[in-house]
């Protein structure tokens, strides 16, 4: 069960000779932005479950393992999980089925953890 209140999940593809049009064609989708890399962000609200955000991203992309193999061979491909922690004890889990979906695509998981200070009013 997710108790994470805030997260940002992004599929990030980068490399020295980044070809945005090629990536768009291979994945059958457009990026959220291309500021130095090809990025596809989850559009779910910040409080949505982390796995739901991952599903939202993967479901937009081409599931063909050969496409992902080409992407991983030519570029650096990772799924960035930005996790914002507001209190101790916040947690999340990734199911075995999701781990398999990520592994089938050769996706590296990059966990960025941020401890947030309470806002003072």
DAVENSUL-V653412 format. One record per pair of residues at least 12 apart in sequence whose C-alpha atoms are under 10 Angstrom apart, sorted by the first residue. I is the first residue (numbers start at 1). J is the second residue. D is the distance in Angstrom with one decimal. If there is no record, write none. Layout:
# DAVENSUL-V653412
i	j	d
I	J	D
I	J	D
This chain:
# DAVENSUL-V653412
i	j	d
1	49	8.4
1	50	9.9
1	90	10.0
1	91	7.7
1	92	6.0
1	93	6.7
1	94	9.4
2	47	9.4
2	48	8.8
2	49	6.0
2	50	7.3
2	51	8.9
2	90	7.7
2	91	5.9
2	92	4.3
2	93	6.8
2	94	9.5
3	47	9.0
3	48	9.8
3	49	8.3
3	50	9.7
3	85	9.7
3	89	8.2
3	90	5.1
3	91	5.4
3	92	6.3
3	93	9.7
4	46	9.2
4	47	7.1
4	48	8.5
4	49	7.6
4	50	8.0
4	83	7.5
4	84	7.5
4	85	7.0
4	86	8.5
4	87	9.4
4	89	9.2
4	90	5.5
4	91	5.9
4	92	6.6
5	46	7.0
5	47	4.9
5	48	7.9
5	49	8.7
5	50	9.8
5	83	8.8
5	84	7.4
5	85	7.5
5	86	7.7
5	87	9.6
5	90	8.1
5	91	9.6
6	45	8.6
6	46	4.9
6	47	5.1
6	48	7.9
6	49	9.1
6	50	9.0
6	82	8.6
6	83	6.5
6	84	5.4
6	85	7.4
6	86	8.6
7	42	9.8
7	44	9.9
7	45	8.8
7	46	5.5
7	47	7.0
7	48	8.1
7	49	8.6
7	50	7.1
7	53	9.0
7	81	7.1
7	82	5.4
7	83	4.7
7	84	5.8
7	85	8.8
7	112	9.7
7	113	9.4
7	114	9.7
8	41	7.5
8	42	7.2
8	43	9.2
8	44	9.1
8	45	9.0
8	46	6.8
8	47	9.5
8	48	9.8
8	50	8.4
8	53	8.3
8	54	9.9
8	80	8.0
8	81	6.2
8	82	4.9
8	83	6.7
8	84	8.4
8	112	9.6
9	40	8.5
9	41	5.9
9	42	5.8
9	43	9.1
9	44	9.5
9	46	9.4
9	50	7.6
9	51	9.5
9	53	6.5
9	54	6.8
9	56	9.8
9	57	8.3
9	79	7.1
9	80	5.7
9	81	4.7
9	82	6.0
9	83	8.5
9	110	9.9
9	111	9.6
9	112	10.0
10	32	9.2
10	38	9.8
10	39	6.3
10	40	5.5
10	41	4.3
10	42	6.4
10	43	9.8
10	53	9.0
10	54	8.3
10	57	7.8
10	78	8.4
10	79	5.8
10	80	5.1
10	81	6.7
10	82	8.2
10	110	9.8
11	31	9.1
11	32	9.6
11	38	8.0
11	39	5.6
11	40	5.0
11	41	6.4
11	42	8.6
11	54	8.8
11	57	7.3
11	58	8.6
11	77	7.5
11	78	6.0
11	79	4.6
11	80	6.3
11	81	9.0
11	107	9.0
11	108	9.9
11	109	9.6
12	31	9.5
12	33	10.0
12	34	9.6
12	37	6.8
12	38	5.8
12	39	4.7
12	40	6.7
12	41	8.6
12	75	10.0
12	76	8.1
12	77	5.9
12	78	5.4
12	79	6.0
12	80	6.9
12	107	9.9
12	108	10.0
12	110	9.9
13	31	10.0
13	34	9.5
13	36	9.5
13	37	5.8
13	38	5.0
13	39	6.5
13	40	8.9
13	71	8.4
13	72	8.9
13	74	9.9
13	75	6.5
13	76	5.7
13	77	4.6
13	78	6.6
13	79	8.7
14	34	9.6
14	36	7.5
14	37	4.8
14	38	6.3
14	39	8.7
14	71	9.9
14	74	9.3
14	75	5.8
14	76	5.3
14	77	6.7
14	78	8.9
15	36	9.1
15	37	7.6
15	38	9.5
15	74	7.8
15	75	5.1
15	76	6.0
15	77	8.9
16	36	9.8
16	37	9.7
16	74	9.6
16	75	8.2
16	76	9.5
17	74	8.9
17	75	8.4
18	34	9.9
18	36	8.6
18	37	7.3
18	38	8.1
18	74	9.0
18	75	7.6
18	76	9.9
19	37	9.4
19	38	8.9
19	75	9.6
20	34	7.7
20	37	8.3
20	38	6.6
21	38	10.0
22	71	9.7
23	38	7.9
23	67	9.5
23	71	7.7
23	75	9.7
24	38	8.9
24	61	9.3
24	62	9.9
25	62	9.4
26	61	8.7
26	62	7.2
26	64	9.3
26	66	9.8
26	67	6.2
26	68	8.5
26	70	8.9
26	71	8.2
27	58	9.8
27	60	8.2
27	61	5.0
27	62	4.7
27	63	8.1
27	64	8.8
27	67	7.4
27	68	8.4
27	71	9.2
28	60	7.9
28	61	6.1
28	62	5.9
28	63	9.7
29	60	6.6
29	61	6.1
29	62	8.0
30	60	9.1
30	61	9.2
37	76	9.9
38	77	9.5
39	78	9.9
39	79	9.6
39	80	9.9
40	57	7.0
40	58	9.6
40	60	9.1
40	61	9.5
40	79	9.4
41	53	8.6
41	54	9.2
41	56	9.0
41	57	6.8
41	79	9.7
41	80	9.4
42	54	7.2
42	55	8.8
42	56	6.2
42	57	5.7
42	58	9.4
42	60	9.8
43	56	7.7
43	57	8.4
44	56	7.7
44	57	9.7
46	84	9.8
49	92	8.2
49	93	9.6
50	81	8.2
50	82	9.7
50	83	9.0
50	92	7.4
50	93	8.3
50	94	8.1
51	92	8.7
51	93	7.9
51	94	6.4
51	95	8.1
51	98	7.6
53	81	9.7
54	79	8.5
54	80	9.8
54	81	9.0
54	94	9.8
54	98	8.5
54	102	9.3
55	98	8.2
55	101	9.4
57	79	9.6
58	101	8.6
58	102	8.7
58	105	9.6
62	105	10.0
63	101	9.1
63	104	9.0
63	105	7.8
64	104	9.2
64	105	8.3
65	103	9.9
65	104	6.5
65	105	5.9
65	106	8.6
66	104	9.8
66	105	8.7
67	105	8.6
68	104	8.3
68	105	5.3
68	106	6.9
68	107	8.5
69	104	9.2
69	105	7.1
69	106	7.2
69	107	9.9
71	105	9.3
71	106	9.3
72	105	8.5
72	106	7.0
72	107	8.2
72	108	9.8
76	107	9.4
76	108	9.0
77	105	9.6
77	106	8.2
77	107	6.3
77	108	6.8
77	109	9.3
78	102	9.8
78	106	8.6
78	107	5.4
78	108	4.7
78	109	5.9
78	110	6.6
79	102	8.8
79	107	6.4
79	108	6.1
79	109	5.0
79	110	6.0
79	111	8.5
80	107	9.8
80	108	8.4
80	109	6.1
80	110	4.7
80	111	6.1
80	112	7.1
81	109	7.2
81	110	6.0
81	111	4.9
81	112	6.0
81	113	8.1
82	110	8.3
82	111	6.2
82	112	4.7
82	113	6.1
82	114	7.6
83	111	7.3
83	112	6.1
83	113	4.9
83	114	6.1
83	115	8.6
83	116	9.9
84	112	8.5
84	113	6.1
84	114	4.8
84	115	6.1
84	116	6.4
85	113	7.3
85	114	5.9
85	115	4.9
85	116	5.7
85	117	8.8
86	114	8.6
86	115	6.3
86	116	5.1
86	117	6.8
86	118	7.0
87	115	8.0
87	116	8.0
87	117	8.8
87	118	8.8
88	115	9.3
